Amino acid sequence: MSFPWLVCTPPRRDGADRRAKVAIAELTSRAGVLYRLGFSQSDAIRRLTAAVAWEYDSAAPSPAHRRPAALPDAAIAQIVGDAYARRPA
């Protein structure tokens, strides 16, 4: 007897890129919130870098739970710098 609900949908080929884009959009939004709350740029970088390190487990067996390659600490600093330069209202 077969169970159709037991069959998994194969992962998308562009899944890693999509997850990275979502993570970058989230960090941009968070950087804007931190700017509006009055955090300094260095504090925002430190907080968001720590948040990304906490959210993604580097030892996770699934690639969906690993830190995207597009989010090294330097990229997070660039995202925050761009958000602070834009001065979100």
RAMORA-V168264 format. One record per residue. N is the residue number from 1. RES is the residue in one letter. SS is DSSP state (~ for helix, > for strand, _ for the rest). PSI is psi in radians with two decimals (999 if undefined). OMEGA is omega as a letter, one per 20 degrees, with the letter a starting at -180 (999 if undefined). Layout:
n=N res=RES ss=SS psi=PSI omega=OMEGA
n=N res=RES ss=SS psi=PSI omega=OMEGA
//
This chain:
n=1 res=M ss=_ psi=2.31 omega=a
n=2 res=S ss=_ psi=2.65 omega=r
n=3 res=F ss=_ psi=1.88 omega=a
n=4 res=P ss=~ psi=-0.48 omega=a
n=5 res=W ss=~ psi=-0.17 omega=a
n=6 res=L ss=~ psi=-0.28 omega=a
n=7 res=V ss=_ psi=2.22 omega=a
n=8 res=C ss=_ psi=2.55 omega=r
n=9 res=T ss=_ psi=2.33 omega=r
n=10 res=P ss=_ psi=2.60 omega=a
n=11 res=P ss=_ psi=2.66 omega=r
n=12 res=R ss=_ psi=2.64 omega=r
n=13 res=R ss=_ psi=-0.57 omega=a
n=14 res=D ss=_ psi=0.39 omega=a
n=15 res=G ss=~ psi=-0.72 omega=a
n=16 res=A ss=~ psi=-0.71 omega=r
n=17 res=D ss=~ psi=-0.71 omega=r
n=18 res=R ss=~ psi=-0.76 omega=r
n=19 res=R ss=~ psi=-0.68 omega=r
n=20 res=A ss=~ psi=-0.73 omega=r
n=21 res=K ss=~ psi=-0.71 omega=r
n=22 res=V ss=~ psi=-0.75 omega=r
n=23 res=A ss=~ psi=-0.69 omega=r
n=24 res=I ss=~ psi=-0.72 omega=r
n=25 res=A ss=~ psi=-0.70 omega=r
n=26 res=E ss=~ psi=-0.78 omega=r
n=27 res=L ss=~ psi=-0.64 omega=r
n=28 res=T ss=~ psi=-0.76 omega=r
n=29 res=S ss=~ psi=-0.80 omega=r
n=30 res=R ss=~ psi=-0.67 omega=r
n=31 res=A ss=~ psi=-0.69 omega=r
n=32 res=G ss=~ psi=-0.69 omega=r
n=33 res=V ss=~ psi=-0.78 omega=r
n=34 res=L ss=~ psi=-0.62 omega=r
n=35 res=Y ss=~ psi=-0.82 omega=a
n=36 res=R ss=~ psi=-0.45 omega=r
n=37 res=L ss=_ psi=-0.12 omega=r
n=38 res=G ss=_ psi=0.25 omega=r
n=39 res=F ss=_ psi=2.55 omega=r
n=40 res=S ss=_ psi=2.84 omega=a
n=41 res=Q ss=~ psi=-0.70 omega=a
n=42 res=S ss=~ psi=-0.66 omega=r
n=43 res=D ss=~ psi=-0.68 omega=r
n=44 res=A ss=~ psi=-0.73 omega=r
n=45 res=I ss=~ psi=-0.80 omega=a
n=46 res=R ss=~ psi=-0.77 omega=a
n=47 res=R ss=~ psi=-0.78 omega=a
n=48 res=L ss=~ psi=-0.60 omega=r
n=49 res=T ss=~ psi=-0.74 omega=r
n=50 res=A ss=~ psi=-0.66 omega=r
n=51 res=A ss=~ psi=-0.74 omega=r
n=52 res=V ss=~ psi=-0.72 omega=r
n=53 res=A ss=~ psi=-0.62 omega=a
n=54 res=W ss=~ psi=-0.68 omega=a
n=55 res=E ss=~ psi=-0.58 omega=a
n=56 res=Y ss=_ psi=2.20 omega=r
n=57 res=D ss=_ psi=2.05 omega=a
n=58 res=S ss=_ psi=-0.35 omega=a
n=59 res=A ss=_ psi=0.16 omega=a
n=60 res=A ss=_ psi=2.43 omega=r
n=61 res=P ss=_ psi=-0.50 omega=a
n=62 res=S ss=_ psi=2.36 omega=r
n=63 res=P ss=~ psi=-0.39 omega=r
n=64 res=A ss=~ psi=-0.35 omega=a
n=65 res=H ss=~ psi=-0.02 omega=r
n=66 res=R ss=_ psi=2.69 omega=r
n=67 res=R ss=_ psi=2.24 omega=r
n=68 res=P ss=_ psi=2.52 omega=r
n=69 res=A ss=_ psi=-0.38 omega=a
n=70 res=A ss=_ psi=0.01 omega=a
n=71 res=L ss=_ psi=0.94 omega=r
n=72 res=P ss=_ psi=2.97 omega=a
n=73 res=D ss=~ psi=-0.63 omega=a
n=74 res=A ss=~ psi=-0.64 omega=r
n=75 res=A ss=~ psi=-0.64 omega=r
n=76 res=I ss=~ psi=-0.74 omega=r
n=77 res=A ss=~ psi=-0.66 omega=r
n=78 res=Q ss=~ psi=-0.72 omega=r
n=79 res=I ss=~ psi=-0.80 omega=r
n=80 res=V ss=~ psi=-0.75 omega=r
n=81 res=G ss=~ psi=-0.75 omega=r
n=82 res=D ss=~ psi=-0.72 omega=r
n=83 res=A ss=~ psi=-0.72 omega=a
n=84 res=Y ss=~ psi=-0.58 omega=r
n=85 res=A ss=~ psi=-0.52 omega=r
n=86 res=R ss=~ psi=-0.35 omega=a
n=87 res=R ss=_ psi=1.20 omega=a
n=88 res=P ss=_ psi=2.38 omega=a
n=89 res=A ss=_ psi=999 omega=999
//
